[in-house]
Amino acid sequence: MNRRPNQSRPASRPLAVGVLRGEGSSPELIDVALRVLEAVCENRGLKLRVEMGGDIGSLSARRTGEYLSGEVVEFCRKIFGAGGAVLAGAAGGRFVYDIRRRFNLYYKLNPLRSYLELRDVCRLKLPAKPIDVLVVRENLQGIYQGDSVENSSEDGREVSHTFVHNEKQVRAVLEVAAAVARSRRNMLTVIGKNSGAPAVHALWSACAMEVGQAADVEFSMLDVDYAAYKLLQEPESFDVIAAPNCFGDILSDLGGILAGARGLTFGASYSAEGAAIYQTNHGAAYDLAGSDMANPAGQIFSVAMMLRETFGLRTEAQLVEDSVRAVWRSGWRTTDLAEPGCRIAGTRQFGELVAAEICNSAIQNEACSPIG
């Protein structure tokens, strides 16, 4: 994704990771992801400093009246100031929208991928080559960041909701998307809805044309409804997708179908200064809390993304991803990915299997490394 890694962290300085454990099944997933992160650091000789933050989402609202408390804001500010990143579990209410606004996390990267190891799990007929699409989602405008007013009328309750799309912000997100596209297959698809929201569509289209031409990127505009259809029917036709907040959210969720399960989805939100929050794309799965059944793969993949994008540790990130896939190849599945003949692992066991694979890979690489 070619995000610029943190250049200010000397190799001897520990990786600073702030953790917001979230609610529902999220704390279990976070614990597994941290176990994997620790395994990577131990086996690659990296120093790690993990700090735990406070409650977020509904847990925070019950205690403080806010989905994002001042305590958590200060915690994140300290982590970002130390050149670190935040690893967050899912949480209810307005938490994700509030924290994006508070730290100006103006865009989100959502990789949409398929995996050969899970080919028979997916309900779709996928192309032979694995899918690799990136959604660049605008975070700070549109419906999700709008303002609502409720009134009464003779017909009952009436709600009006207003929101904006600012040209400067649209350009900023499209410039990120164009830069990423240049590092990939040089194809950028920009999402709108020409007939449904013509003024918004026209703004994104005009900005996309200028940004695309300046970056020498092949770009096209596509209505969101057709984009959703095409993403499932012809996912290989996409490279980078740039989308307004709500549209990007919906298209990113389709990545769970392409991958095989929603528990495999993940992403991260970024500021221009490098602040970053890594998370899954799925919810808190309250119904699975405490059951040891939730799929931790998406949260583990978010750790790999953090290693690559914030800390510039591409080898370590690849090690994490390869280790998850190696566990799948050996026949292990969580219940949401179960198929005939597989072995079922719980949340914690799956994490231990991945950590063990990381250790085995590190030992093999060391044994194969030339001496001297």
C-alpha positions as CSV (number, residue, x, y, z in Angstrom):
1,M,0.0,0.0,0.0
2,N,3.1,2.1,0.0
3,R,2.3,4.2,3.1
4,R,5.3,5.9,4.4
5,P,6.6,4.0,7.4
6,N,7.5,5.8,10.6
7,Q,11.0,7.2,9.9
8,S,11.6,8.6,13.3
9,R,11.8,5.3,15.2
10,P,15.4,4.0,15.5
11,A,15.8,0.2,15.2
12,S,16.6,0.0,18.9
13,R,13.4,1.7,20.0
14,P,10.5,-0.6,20.9
15,L,7.4,-0.8,18.8
16,A,4.9,1.3,20.7
17,V,1.4,-0.3,20.4
18,G,-1.6,1.1,22.2
19,V,-4.5,-1.3,22.7
20,L,-8.2,-0.6,23.0
21,R,-9.7,-4.1,23.7
22,G,-13.3,-3.2,22.7
23,E,-16.3,-5.2,23.7
24,G,-18.3,-8.3,22.9
25,S,-15.9,-10.9,21.5
26,S,-13.3,-8.3,20.6
27,P,-11.1,-8.7,23.8
28,E,-10.6,-12.3,22.9
29,L,-9.6,-11.4,19.4
30,I,-7.2,-8.7,20.6
31,D,-5.6,-11.1,23.1
32,V,-4.9,-13.5,20.2
33,A,-3.6,-10.8,18.0
34,L,-1.2,-9.6,20.7
35,R,0.0,-13.2,21.2
36,V,0.9,-13.3,17.5
37,L,2.6,-9.9,17.7
38,E,4.7,-11.0,20.6
39,A,5.7,-14.2,18.8
40,V,6.9,-12.1,15.8
41,C,8.9,-9.7,18.0
42,E,10.4,-12.6,20.0
43,N,11.5,-14.4,16.9
44,R,12.7,-11.4,14.9
45,G,14.6,-9.8,17.8
46,L,12.2,-6.8,18.0
47,K,11.5,-4.9,21.1
48,L,7.8,-4.3,21.9
49,R,6.0,-2.0,24.3
50,V,2.3,-2.6,24.6
51,E,0.1,-0.2,26.6
52,M,-3.6,-0.8,27.5
53,G,-6.1,1.9,27.1
54,G,-9.5,2.3,28.7
55,D,-13.1,1.3,27.8
56,I,-14.5,2.3,24.4
57,G,-18.0,2.2,22.8
58,S,-20.9,1.1,24.9
59,L,-18.7,0.2,27.9
60,S,-17.4,3.7,28.0
61,A,-20.8,5.2,27.5
62,R,-22.2,3.4,30.5
63,R,-19.3,4.7,32.7
64,T,-18.6,8.1,31.3
65,G,-21.6,9.0,29.1
66,E,-19.3,9.1,26.0
67,Y,-18.4,6.5,23.4
68,L,-15.0,8.1,23.2
69,S,-13.8,9.4,26.6
70,G,-11.2,12.1,27.2
71,E,-9.1,9.4,29.0
72,V,-8.9,7.4,25.8
73,V,-8.2,10.5,23.7
74,E,-5.2,11.3,25.8
75,F,-4.1,7.7,25.7
76,C,-4.1,7.6,21.9
77,R,-2.4,11.0,21.7
78,K,0.4,9.7,23.8
79,I,0.8,6.6,21.6
80,F,0.8,8.6,18.4
81,G,3.3,11.1,19.9
82,A,5.7,8.2,20.6
83,G,5.5,7.2,16.9
84,G,3.3,4.2,17.7
85,A,-0.1,2.9,16.5
86,V,-3.3,1.9,18.1
87,L,-4.8,-1.6,17.8
88,A,-8.5,-1.5,18.5
89,G,-11.2,-4.0,19.0
90,A,-14.8,-3.4,17.8
91,A,-17.0,-1.2,19.9
92,G,-20.6,0.0,19.8
93,G,-22.1,3.5,19.4
94,R,-20.3,6.3,17.7
95,F,-16.8,5.4,18.8
96,V,-15.2,4.8,15.4
97,Y,-16.7,8.0,13.9
98,D,-15.8,10.1,16.9
99,I,-12.2,8.9,17.1
100,R,-11.7,9.5,13.4
101,R,-12.9,13.0,13.7
102,R,-10.9,13.7,16.9
103,F,-7.6,12.7,15.3
104,N,-8.4,13.7,11.7
105,L,-8.1,10.1,10.4
106,Y,-9.4,11.2,7.1
107,Y,-9.1,8.0,5.1
108,K,-9.3,4.3,5.7
109,L,-7.6,1.5,3.8
110,N,-9.6,-1.8,3.5
111,P,-7.9,-4.6,1.7
112,L,-10.3,-7.0,0.0
113,R,-8.6,-10.4,-0.6
114,S,-9.4,-14.0,-1.4
115,Y,-7.2,-16.9,-0.3
116,L,-6.5,-20.1,-2.3
117,E,-6.6,-22.1,1.0
118,L,-10.2,-21.1,1.5
119,R,-11.4,-21.4,-2.1
120,D,-13.9,-24.2,-1.3
121,V,-15.3,-22.2,1.7
122,C,-16.3,-19.2,-0.4
123,R,-19.9,-19.3,-1.7
124,L,-18.8,-17.5,-4.9
125,K,-17.1,-18.9,-7.9
126,L,-13.8,-17.0,-7.7
127,P,-11.2,-16.4,-10.4
128,A,-8.2,-18.7,-10.4
129,K,-5.9,-15.8,-9.4
130,P,-6.4,-14.6,-5.8
131,I,-8.3,-11.3,-5.5
132,D,-6.4,-8.3,-4.3
133,V,-8.5,-5.1,-4.2
134,L,-7.9,-2.0,-2.0
135,V,-10.7,0.3,-0.9
136,V,-9.7,3.8,0.0
137,R,-12.5,5.2,2.0
138,E,-13.1,8.8,3.0
139,N,-13.7,9.0,6.8
140,L,-14.7,12.5,7.8
141,Q,-17.6,13.6,5.6
142,G,-20.9,12.3,4.2
143,I,-23.8,10.6,5.9
144,Y,-21.9,9.1,8.8
145,Q,-20.5,12.5,9.9
146,G,-23.6,14.5,9.3
147,D,-26.0,16.2,11.7
148,S,-29.6,15.1,12.4
149,V,-32.5,17.1,13.7
150,E,-35.8,15.5,14.7
151,N,-39.1,17.3,14.7
152,S,-42.8,16.4,15.0
153,S,-45.3,16.9,12.2
154,E,-48.9,15.9,11.6
155,D,-47.5,12.7,10.1
156,G,-45.5,11.9,13.2
157,R,-41.7,12.0,13.7
158,E,-39.7,13.7,11.1
159,V,-35.9,13.6,10.8
160,S,-33.7,15.7,8.6
161,H,-30.0,14.8,8.2
162,T,-27.5,17.2,6.6
163,F,-23.9,16.4,5.6
164,V,-21.2,17.9,3.4
165,H,-18.6,16.8,0.9
166,N,-15.7,19.3,0.9
167,E,-13.6,19.6,-2.3
168,K,-10.3,19.9,-0.3
169,Q,-11.1,16.7,1.6
170,V,-12.3,14.8,-1.5
171,R,-9.1,15.7,-3.3
172,A,-7.0,14.6,-0.3
173,V,-8.5,11.1,-0.3
174,L,-8.3,10.8,-4.1
175,E,-4.6,11.7,-4.0
176,V,-4.0,8.9,-1.5
177,A,-5.9,6.5,-3.7
178,A,-4.1,7.6,-6.9
179,A,-0.7,7.3,-5.2
180,V,-1.6,3.8,-4.1
181,A,-2.9,2.9,-7.6
182,R,0.4,4.0,-9.1
183,S,2.2,1.5,-6.9
184,R,-0.2,-1.4,-8.0
185,R,-1.9,-1.9,-11.4
186,N,-2.5,1.8,-12.0
187,M,-6.3,1.4,-12.1
188,L,-8.5,3.6,-9.9
189,T,-12.3,3.3,-9.7
190,V,-14.1,6.2,-8.0
191,I,-17.6,5.5,-6.6
192,G,-20.6,7.8,-6.7
193,K,-24.3,7.7,-7.6
194,N,-25.0,10.0,-10.6
195,S,-28.8,10.0,-10.6
196,G,-29.3,9.6,-6.8
197,A,-26.8,12.3,-5.6
198,P,-25.8,14.2,-8.7
199,A,-24.1,17.2,-7.0
200,V,-21.9,14.9,-4.8
201,H,-21.2,12.6,-7.8
202,A,-20.2,15.6,-9.9
203,L,-17.8,16.9,-7.2
204,W,-16.1,13.5,-6.9
205,S,-16.0,13.0,-10.6
206,A,-14.4,16.4,-11.3
207,C,-11.8,15.9,-8.6
208,A,-11.1,12.4,-9.8
209,M,-10.5,13.6,-13.3
210,E,-8.0,16.2,-12.2
211,V,-6.2,14.0,-9.7
212,G,-6.2,11.0,-12.0
213,Q,-4.7,13.0,-14.9
214,A,-2.1,14.6,-12.7
215,A,-1.0,11.2,-11.3
216,D,-1.2,9.6,-14.8
217,V,-3.6,7.0,-13.4
218,E,-6.3,5.2,-15.4
219,F,-9.5,6.1,-13.6
220,S,-13.3,5.5,-14.1
221,M,-16.5,6.5,-12.3
222,L,-18.9,3.9,-11.2
223,D,-22.3,4.0,-9.5
224,V,-22.3,2.3,-6.1
225,D,-25.0,-0.2,-6.9
226,Y,-23.3,-1.4,-10.1
227,A,-20.0,-1.4,-8.3
228,A,-21.4,-3.8,-5.6
229,Y,-22.7,-6.1,-8.3
230,K,-19.5,-6.0,-10.3
231,L,-17.3,-6.5,-7.2
232,L,-19.0,-9.9,-6.6
233,Q,-19.4,-10.8,-10.3
234,E,-16.0,-9.6,-11.6
235,P,-13.8,-8.7,-8.6
236,E,-10.6,-9.2,-10.7
237,S,-11.6,-6.1,-12.8
238,F,-10.9,-3.8,-9.8
239,D,-7.5,-2.6,-8.4
240,V,-8.0,0.5,-6.2
241,I,-11.5,1.8,-5.3
242,A,-11.9,5.3,-3.9
243,A,-15.3,5.9,-2.2
244,P,-17.2,8.3,0.0
245,N,-17.7,7.2,3.6
246,C,-21.0,5.3,3.4
247,F,-20.4,3.8,0.0
248,G,-16.9,2.7,1.0
249,D,-18.2,1.1,4.2
250,I,-20.7,-1.0,2.3
251,L,-18.3,-2.1,-0.5
252,S,-15.7,-3.0,2.1
253,D,-18.1,-5.4,3.9
254,L,-18.5,-7.3,0.6
255,G,-14.9,-8.3,1.1
256,G,-16.1,-10.8,3.7
257,I,-17.9,-12.7,1.0
258,L,-14.9,-12.6,-1.3
259,A,-12.6,-13.9,1.5
260,G,-15.0,-16.5,2.8
261,A,-16.1,-15.0,6.1
262,R,-16.7,-11.6,7.7
263,G,-14.2,-12.5,10.4
264,L,-11.4,-12.2,7.8
265,T,-11.9,-8.5,7.1
266,F,-9.7,-5.8,8.4
267,G,-8.4,-2.2,7.7
268,A,-6.9,0.9,9.2
269,S,-7.6,4.6,9.4
270,Y,-4.9,7.2,9.0
271,S,-4.1,10.9,9.5
272,A,-1.8,13.0,7.3
273,E,0.7,13.0,10.2
274,G,0.8,9.2,10.4
275,A,-1.5,8.5,13.3
276,A,-3.2,5.1,12.6
277,I,-5.8,2.9,14.2
278,Y,-5.9,-0.8,13.1
279,Q,-9.0,-2.8,13.5
280,T,-11.2,-5.5,11.9
281,N,-14.1,-4.5,9.6
282,H,-16.6,-6.6,11.4
283,G,-18.6,-5.8,14.6
284,A,-18.2,-6.9,18.2
285,A,-20.1,-10.2,17.7
286,Y,-21.7,-10.0,21.1
287,D,-23.4,-13.3,20.6
288,L,-19.9,-15.0,20.5
289,A,-18.5,-13.3,23.5
290,G,-16.8,-15.8,25.8
291,S,-17.5,-18.7,23.5
292,D,-14.0,-19.1,22.1
293,M,-15.6,-19.4,18.7
294,A,-14.9,-16.0,17.1
295,N,-12.5,-16.0,14.1
296,P,-9.3,-14.0,15.0
297,A,-7.8,-14.0,11.5
298,G,-9.0,-10.5,10.6
299,Q,-7.6,-9.0,13.9
300,I,-4.3,-10.9,13.2
301,F,-4.2,-9.5,9.7
302,S,-4.6,-6.0,11.1
303,V,-1.5,-6.6,13.1
304,A,0.4,-7.6,9.9
305,M,-0.9,-4.4,8.3
306,M,0.3,-2.4,11.3
307,L,3.8,-3.9,11.1
308,R,4.0,-3.1,7.4
309,E,2.3,0.3,7.2
310,T,3.2,2.1,10.4
311,F,6.5,0.4,11.3
312,G,7.8,-0.4,7.8
313,L,8.4,-4.1,8.8
314,R,7.5,-5.8,5.5
315,T,9.2,-9.1,6.2
316,E,7.6,-9.4,9.6
317,A,4.2,-8.5,8.2
318,Q,4.6,-11.2,5.5
319,L,5.6,-13.7,8.1
320,V,2.3,-13.1,10.0
321,E,0.2,-13.5,6.8
322,D,2.1,-16.5,5.6
323,S,1.7,-18.2,9.0
324,V,-2.1,-17.8,9.1
325,R,-2.3,-19.3,5.6
326,A,0.0,-22.1,6.6
327,V,-2.4,-23.0,9.5
328,W,-5.2,-23.1,7.0
329,R,-3.2,-25.3,4.7
330,S,-2.6,-27.8,7.5
331,G,-6.4,-28.2,7.7
332,W,-7.3,-26.0,10.7
333,R,-10.4,-23.8,10.5
334,T,-12.5,-21.7,12.9
335,T,-16.2,-22.7,12.9
336,D,-17.2,-19.9,10.4
337,L,-14.8,-21.5,7.8
338,A,-15.6,-25.1,8.6
339,E,-15.6,-27.5,5.7
340,P,-15.6,-31.4,5.4
341,G,-12.5,-33.0,6.7
342,C,-11.1,-29.9,8.5
343,R,-10.0,-29.7,12.2
344,I,-11.8,-27.0,14.2
345,A,-9.8,-24.6,16.3
346,G,-11.2,-22.2,18.9
347,T,-10.2,-18.6,19.0
348,R,-7.3,-19.1,21.4
349,Q,-6.1,-22.3,19.8
350,F,-6.0,-20.7,16.3
351,G,-3.8,-18.0,17.7
352,E,-1.4,-20.5,19.3
353,L,-1.2,-22.4,16.0
354,V,-0.3,-19.2,14.2
355,A,2.3,-18.2,16.9
356,A,3.8,-21.7,16.6
357,E,4.0,-21.4,12.9
358,I,5.8,-18.1,13.2
359,C,8.3,-19.7,15.6
360,N,8.8,-22.7,13.2
361,S,9.3,-20.4,10.2
362,A,11.9,-18.3,12.1
363,I,13.8,-21.4,13.2
364,Q,13.8,-22.8,9.6
365,N,15.0,-19.4,8.2
366,E,17.8,-19.3,10.8
367,A,18.8,-22.8,10.0
368,C,18.9,-22.0,6.3
369,S,20.8,-18.7,6.7
370,P,24.4,-18.7,5.6
371,I,26.9,-18.4,8.4
372,G,29.5,-15.7,8.5
